[in-house]
Amino acid sequence: RKEVEQDPGPFNVPEGATVAFNCTYSNSASQSFFWYRQDCRKEPKLLMSVYSSGNEDGRFTAQLNRASQYISLLIRDSKLSDSATYLCVVRRNYGQNFVFGPGTRLSVLP
Amino acid sequence: DTGVSQNPRHKITKRGQNVTFRCDPISEHNRLYWYRQTLGQGPEFLTYFQNEAQLEKSRLLSDRFSAERPKGSFSTLEIQRTEQGDSAMYLCASSLDSSGGREDTQYFGPGTRLTVL
């Protein structure tokens, strides 16, 4: 089993739809959690950090459930420009070793 | 452009040759990371520097791989005796150790795409 797993995707949704991505991690001592976005043939870019209390940034909401070792990302009112691969990232409880999930690809269709 | 830069952007080599990649982090960043990414997968951690000290190495980093950051600024990643399985995108990232409790953000460079024939 991989240390970080994500919905396999791809997700094809119409503009304006709400879409949710799920991520699970196996190391219960993991400390920090993030969502990154990666456009085709580009480098990953931080979308948002994920805090225990949950956090929101505009149309994006991230939630963390430590008991279930589960992270989610919700995108509301999706735009064409949201089309990308979304990477779930977990930092282990030691050092600076960040573990990336395989990513979930999103295509927002007109 | 004051972001992370990597050179070359593309490298095609024959099996058995040595290759070296360079990463220039954001100037005030003291942490530097190397990752490898293959198609359809997320980046895989290879190694990490805090200033010039290499503090962590993944098991993925075989004896053929070596990374340096001699002056705590730019870094190089060398692959000796390349194999076809080394073909991948090699990504560099940097961050600033805030030490203030807030997680430091990694900023990625555009990557070096390696093709081993």
HADDOCK unambig.tbl for C-alpha pairs under 7 A between the chains (distance, minus, plus):
assign (segid A and resid 42 and name CA) (segid B and resid 110 and name CA) 6.27 0.50 0.50
assign (segid A and resid 43 and name CA) (segid B and resid 108 and name CA) 6.04 0.50 0.50
assign (segid A and resid 43 and name CA) (segid B and resid 109 and name CA) 6.40 0.50 0.50
assign (segid A and resid 43 and name CA) (segid B and resid 110 and name CA) 5.21 0.50 0.50
assign (segid A and resid 43 and name CA) (segid B and resid 111 and name CA) 6.85 0.50 0.50
assign (segid A and resid 44 and name CA) (segid B and resid 108 and name CA) 6.41 0.50 0.50
assign (segid A and resid 45 and name CA) (segid B and resid 107 and name CA) 6.86 0.50 0.50
assign (segid A and resid 45 and name CA) (segid B and resid 108 and name CA) 6.93 0.50 0.50
assign (segid A and resid 87 and name CA) (segid B and resid 42 and name CA) 6.90 0.50 0.50
assign (segid A and resid 97 and name CA) (segid B and resid 45 and name CA) 6.73 0.50 0.50
assign (segid A and resid 98 and name CA) (segid B and resid 45 and name CA) 6.69 0.50 0.50
assign (segid A and resid 99 and name CA) (segid B and resid 44 and name CA) 6.94 0.50 0.50
assign (segid A and resid 99 and name CA) (segid B and resid 45 and name CA) 6.89 0.50 0.50
assign (segid A and resid 100 and name CA) (segid B and resid 42 and name CA) 5.43 0.50 0.50
assign (segid A and resid 100 and name CA) (segid B and resid 43 and name CA) 5.99 0.50 0.50
assign (segid A and resid 100 and name CA) (segid B and resid 44 and name CA) 6.74 0.50 0.50
assign (segid A and resid 101 and name CA) (segid B and resid 42 and name CA) 5.54 0.50 0.50
assign (segid A and resid 102 and name CA) (segid B and resid 40 and name CA) 6.81 0.50 0.50
assign (segid A and resid 102 and name CA) (segid B and resid 41 and name CA) 4.46 0.50 0.50
assign (segid A and resid 102 and name CA) (segid B and resid 42 and name CA) 4.34 0.50 0.50
assign (segid A and resid 103 and name CA) (segid B and resid 41 and name CA) 6.76 0.50 0.50
assign (segid A and resid 103 and name CA) (segid B and resid 42 and name CA) 6.01 0.50 0.50
